[in-house]
Amino acid sequence: MPVPHLEIRIVQRSKGSSAVAGAAYQAGEKLFSEYDQKFKDHRRKQHEVVYTEIMLPSHAPPEYADRATLWNSACLLYTSDAADD
């Protein structure tokens, strides 16, 4: 019987990680990163993804229902080098 697990890690641009790339991987989608101006394409993993959903609080801007907009906006909050570590 499979054992559910959860892994949480800090995304650090200084180590080549990207929140947008992580979101694309988890959802099996192709997302554009405004930070490095590149597409993060993880559609090859799409067959493994059973379900995706973005749940927003009622006061959140409706445009955050788009995964790329949500994660690119989150990345804008952490633009300094100090935010990477």
N, C-alpha and C positions, 0 to 999 in steps of 0.2 A: 504494500500500500504506500503511495507517495506521501512524503512528509512535507507539508507546506513550510516555506521559509521566507524570510524577508531580509534583504541586504540593503543597507543604507550606507552611502558613501558620499563624501564631499566632492563636488565637481570642481576641479582646478584647471583653469586655462593654462597656467604656467606648466602643467604636466600634460598638455595636449588634450584635455577633456573639454567637453562642451555640453551645456544643459540642453541645447537644441538637438545635438547629435544623440544624446541620451533619450530624449523624448521621441525622436524619430525611430530609434532602435526599439524602444519599448512598444511603440504603436505599429511598427512595421510600415512606416510611411516615408515619403520623401519630403523633407522640410528645408527651407532656405534659411541659413544663418546670416543675419545682418552683421554680425561681429566680424566674420572672416570672408563674407560675401561668397560662400560656397554652399552647394546643396549637400545635405546629409541624406543619403539615399539608403534606406534599409528595407525597401520593398521586397527584397529577396527573402526576408524573414516573415513576410505577411502571412504565409500559410501556417505559421506557428502561433499567431496571435488569435486568441479566441474572442476577445471582447475588449473594446476601448471606449472610454467615456470621459468627458471633461465635466466635472460637477463644479458649478460656480455658486457662490452665495448670491442671494437676490440683489445685493447692492453692487455686484461686480459689473464692469462694462460688458455689454453683450459681445463686443468684438473679441473678447478673451475666450469665447467658445471655439475659436480657431486655434489649433495647437501651435502653429508657427507664431502667430501673434502673441499668444500667451507666453511662450518661452523666450522669444526675442525681447519682449517687454521686461521679463524677469532679468534677463542678462544685462539690460541697460542700467539696472540698479547697481550692478557691480562692474564698473568700467575701470576702476583704478587698479594699479598693480598690487596694492595692498589687499584688495578684495580677493585676490587669487590664492593667497596663503592663509 
